[in-house]
Amino acid sequence: MSVSVFITVFFLSSVTVFQNVMNRYVMEKNYQNYGEWILSEVDDPRNPETKFREMEHPYLSGSGICRTGGAIVDSDGEESDKYIGTADEEWVEIGNVEMYEGHMPEADNEIVMDLPSLAALGYSYDLGQTISVKTVIWPVVEEGDVEGTEESEFAEPQYFQKDFILTGTIRSIAENWSVCESYYL
């Protein structure tokens, strides 16, 4: 009887220790991937409801802003699954974004890109090179905004192009922040 009790206690203790180790591993991996984020909020300018950053709660003491723009057009003229965006210093810190090489942009004509995006667009990882970024935005025409529209639909695409100097690179964070169909936070 005492052997079976010992084996049972040993087994339950082992399972508990293993579960605690795995929970700690998941927490550490999440911190490496996502930083100190607890939640994210997607602003919809057409629906100005209460924003999380306006709430007072100890878990919401810090906040950062990351904005995404249009999809980057690849060298074949096709819309890629890469997006251009900006992030403030708070978002970079909270999101645990680390420089792989170089430094964050200091002027309007400077850019930092993640390594997979550089490779996908046909660029090397060399700092100081000119990166030509062409983006496409598909504006939404709301019902009734234009005569004859009965429901929301896309207007003609708008293309924008600008040259930047590559001042830094980061490892990819996009796959960690994918929330739905190519929309990255």
C-alpha positions as CSV (number, residue, x, y, z in Angstrom):
1,M,0.0,0.0,0.0
2,S,2.8,2.5,0.9
3,V,4.5,1.9,-2.5
4,S,1.4,2.7,-4.4
5,V,0.8,5.9,-2.3
6,F,4.5,6.9,-2.9
7,I,4.1,6.3,-6.7
8,T,0.9,8.3,-6.8
9,V,2.3,11.2,-4.8
10,F,5.5,11.1,-6.9
11,F,3.5,11.1,-10.2
12,L,1.2,14.0,-9.1
13,S,4.2,16.0,-7.9
14,S,6.0,15.4,-11.2
15,V,3.0,16.5,-13.2
16,T,2.7,19.7,-11.1
17,V,6.4,20.5,-11.5
18,F,6.2,19.9,-15.3
19,Q,3.1,22.1,-15.6
20,N,4.8,24.9,-13.7
21,V,7.9,24.7,-15.9
22,M,5.8,24.7,-19.0
23,N,3.8,27.7,-17.9
24,R,7.0,29.6,-17.1
25,Y,8.4,28.7,-20.5
26,V,5.2,30.0,-22.3
27,M,5.4,33.2,-20.3
28,E,9.1,33.8,-21.2
29,K,8.4,33.0,-24.9
30,N,5.5,35.3,-25.0
31,Y,7.6,38.1,-23.4
32,Q,10.3,37.5,-26.0
33,N,7.8,37.6,-28.9
34,Y,5.4,40.3,-27.7
35,G,7.0,42.3,-24.9
36,E,5.0,43.6,-22.0
37,W,1.7,43.9,-24.0
38,I,-1.5,43.0,-22.2
39,L,-3.9,44.0,-25.0
40,S,-4.0,46.0,-28.2
41,E,-6.7,48.2,-29.5
42,V,-7.5,48.9,-33.1
43,D,-8.8,52.5,-33.6
44,D,-11.7,52.9,-36.0
45,P,-12.1,56.6,-36.8
46,R,-15.7,56.0,-37.8
47,N,-16.6,54.5,-34.4
48,P,-15.2,56.8,-31.6
49,E,-16.1,54.6,-28.6
50,T,-14.2,54.5,-25.3
51,K,-10.5,53.8,-25.8
52,F,-8.5,51.6,-23.5
53,R,-5.8,54.3,-23.1
54,E,-8.5,56.5,-21.6
55,M,-9.3,54.0,-18.9
56,E,-7.6,54.0,-15.5
57,H,-6.4,50.6,-14.5
58,P,-3.0,49.4,-13.2
59,Y,-2.6,46.9,-16.1
60,L,-3.0,49.8,-18.5
61,S,-0.4,52.2,-17.1
62,G,1.7,52.4,-20.2
63,S,0.7,52.7,-23.8
64,G,2.3,53.1,-27.2
65,I,1.1,53.8,-30.7
66,C,1.7,51.8,-33.8
67,R,0.1,52.8,-37.0
68,T,0.0,50.8,-40.3
69,G,-0.4,52.3,-43.7
70,G,-0.7,50.8,-47.1
71,A,0.6,47.5,-48.5
72,I,4.0,47.6,-50.0
73,V,4.1,47.0,-53.7
74,D,6.8,44.5,-54.7
75,S,9.2,44.7,-57.6
76,D,6.7,43.0,-60.0
77,G,4.1,45.8,-59.2
78,E,2.0,43.4,-57.2
79,E,0.6,44.2,-53.7
80,S,2.7,42.2,-51.2
81,D,1.8,40.9,-47.7
82,K,4.2,43.6,-46.2
83,Y,2.9,46.8,-44.8
84,I,4.5,50.1,-43.9
85,G,3.9,51.6,-40.5
86,T,5.2,53.8,-37.7
87,A,5.7,53.2,-34.0
88,D,6.4,55.6,-31.2
89,E,9.2,55.0,-28.6
90,E,6.7,53.7,-26.0
91,W,5.4,51.1,-28.4
92,V,8.9,50.0,-29.3
93,E,9.8,49.6,-25.6
94,I,6.6,47.8,-24.6
95,G,6.7,45.7,-27.7
96,N,10.2,44.5,-26.9
97,V,11.4,45.5,-30.4
98,E,15.2,45.3,-30.6
99,M,17.5,46.6,-33.2
100,Y,19.4,43.9,-35.1
101,E,21.8,46.4,-36.6
102,G,21.9,50.2,-36.9
103,H,19.6,52.8,-35.2
104,M,16.0,54.0,-35.3
105,P,15.2,56.7,-37.9
106,E,16.1,60.3,-36.9
107,A,14.8,62.0,-40.1
108,D,11.8,61.8,-42.4
109,N,13.9,60.1,-45.1
110,E,15.1,57.3,-42.9
111,I,13.6,53.9,-42.4
112,V,14.1,50.7,-40.3
113,M,12.9,47.5,-41.8
114,D,12.6,43.9,-40.6
115,L,14.9,41.4,-42.2
116,P,12.2,39.2,-43.9
117,S,10.7,42.3,-45.5
118,L,14.0,43.4,-46.9
119,A,14.7,40.0,-48.3
120,A,11.1,39.7,-49.8
121,L,11.5,43.0,-51.5
122,G,14.9,42.1,-53.0
123,Y,17.1,44.2,-50.9
124,S,20.3,43.3,-49.0
125,Y,20.7,43.9,-45.3
126,D,23.3,46.7,-45.9
127,L,22.7,49.9,-44.0
128,G,22.9,53.1,-45.9
129,Q,21.3,51.8,-49.0
130,T,18.3,53.6,-50.6
131,I,15.0,51.7,-50.2
132,S,12.3,52.7,-52.6
133,V,9.0,52.0,-51.0
134,K,5.8,52.1,-53.1
135,T,2.6,51.5,-51.3
136,V,-1.0,51.0,-52.3
137,I,-4.1,52.0,-50.3
138,W,-7.6,50.9,-51.3
139,P,-9.9,53.7,-50.0
140,V,-13.4,52.6,-48.9
141,V,-16.4,54.5,-50.3
142,E,-19.1,54.4,-47.7
143,E,-22.8,53.9,-48.7
144,G,-24.2,57.2,-49.9
145,D,-20.9,59.0,-50.1
146,V,-20.9,58.9,-53.8
147,E,-24.1,58.9,-55.9
148,G,-25.1,55.4,-56.8
149,T,-23.3,53.5,-54.0
150,E,-25.7,51.3,-52.2
151,E,-23.1,49.6,-49.9
152,S,-19.5,50.1,-48.9
153,E,-17.1,49.4,-51.7
154,F,-13.5,50.0,-52.6
155,A,-12.6,53.0,-54.7
156,E,-9.7,53.0,-57.2
157,P,-6.4,52.2,-55.5
158,Q,-4.0,55.1,-54.6
159,Y,-0.3,54.6,-55.0
160,F,2.4,56.4,-53.2
161,Q,6.2,56.1,-53.6
162,K,9.1,57.5,-51.5
163,D,12.8,56.8,-51.2
164,F,14.3,56.2,-47.8
165,I,17.8,55.5,-46.4
166,L,18.0,52.3,-44.4
167,T,19.4,53.2,-41.0
168,G,18.6,50.0,-39.1
169,T,17.2,46.5,-39.2
170,I,15.1,44.5,-36.7
171,R,14.1,40.9,-36.6
172,S,10.6,40.2,-37.8
173,I,7.8,40.9,-35.3
174,A,5.0,40.8,-37.9
175,E,4.2,37.1,-37.6
176,N,3.9,37.6,-33.8
177,W,1.3,40.3,-34.2
178,S,-0.8,39.0,-37.0
179,V,-4.4,39.4,-36.0
180,C,-6.3,38.8,-39.2
181,E,-5.7,38.7,-43.0
182,S,-2.4,40.6,-43.3
183,Y,-3.3,43.3,-40.7
184,Y,-0.3,43.7,-38.4
185,L,-0.1,45.6,-35.2
